[in-house]
Amino acid sequence: MHIKHPTALEVLLDQANESLTANGHAIATWEIPGFYQDTEGHTLAKRRMEKDAQAAYTTALAYRLSGTAAYASKAKEIIMGWAVVNREITGADGPLVSAYLGVGLLLAANEIKEYVDWSEKEREMFTQWMTRVCLPEWDRIPLRNNWWSWSLYAQLALYRFMDDKLHLAEEVTALKEHLDHSLSIEGFIPEEASRGKHSLWYHYFALAPVTAAAKLILDTTGEDLFCWVSPGGKSLQCAVEQFFHYVNGHLKEWPYDDSPIFPAQLSGGTWPLDLVEAMANIYKNPEFERFVATHRPITGNININSGHYHAYAWIYPELQFQD
């Protein structure tokens, strides 16, 4: 008997319908301790925006794909909750977490930008919150590893929402410089390679935002960084293909640890399926397609500590390629 699996759109709409009853969790001072210093405190603090980004993103994407106003209304409610209430982001991991979750709110905002019941005054309040509270945190990140990858992606998403072409162009240049400096000729990420058994995960966690940033740039300006080669001979394509080689049955050959952390069982809610499905759409590589085909529908990497999406690069990747 043939079992009919739900489509990605059906799963999204189910999740969006659940989100219609969600309440916001914004707080005036959002303090996120360092994960490795205070794992429990970090997890609890982060859950506030994990819940809200998931509710806003799923309803906003459902609005774009269905046109149902109730979805846009809920996304707006969640987004504006943070814009009105939050005044400060603190803690060791505040800059990083506010980038990789805050970009989920920005992606949601972009989907409902033309929603008639989101007033210009409210949109301006949201923009002011992003530029006055979030942006300074992202901009002051001193690290040039995955932290900067998420910062650049969040900034690009902000400037696209604001339709600020000048600052967007500056961040495109910054992303190109980042790719040139952070990747090796072979396609590895040296700053993430030093993390032992976590090194493969951190390669994924750094590639997800830069590939999502490249898609944002392609959609916004038409410039294609997926096939771009930097002045130093580095390329996203090489990095993606190198990473895929190891996750596709060659984990034991990973040069930085002979037993890297990897999901015990792959599913639509585990990394790196979200990234690989997105890259299957970009590069049309049949091996990428084979890797993800039996695990569809792919939703996105779920944080096992909370049950919510961990970060907002490729959530419902298949639907991100639909107009």
Salt bridges, closest charged atoms under 4 A:
ASP52 OD1 - HIS25 ND1 2.77
GLU77 OE2 - LYS74 NZ 3.18
ASP93 OD2 - HIS42 ND1 3.26
GLU111 OE1 - ARG64 NE 2.80
GLU122 OE2 - LYS76 NZ 3.30
GLU137 OE1 - ARG140 NH2 2.69
ASP163 OD1 - LYS165 NZ 3.08
ASP164 OD2 - HIS167 ND1 2.70
GLU192 OE1 - ARG195 NE 2.83
ASP219 OD2 - LYS215 NZ 2.72
GLU223 OE2 - LYS176 NZ 2.57
GLU253 OE1 - HIS245 NE2 3.62
GLU277 OE2 - ARG296 NE 2.49
GLU287 OE2 - ARG290 NH2 2.24
GLU289 OE2 - ARG296 NH1 2.76
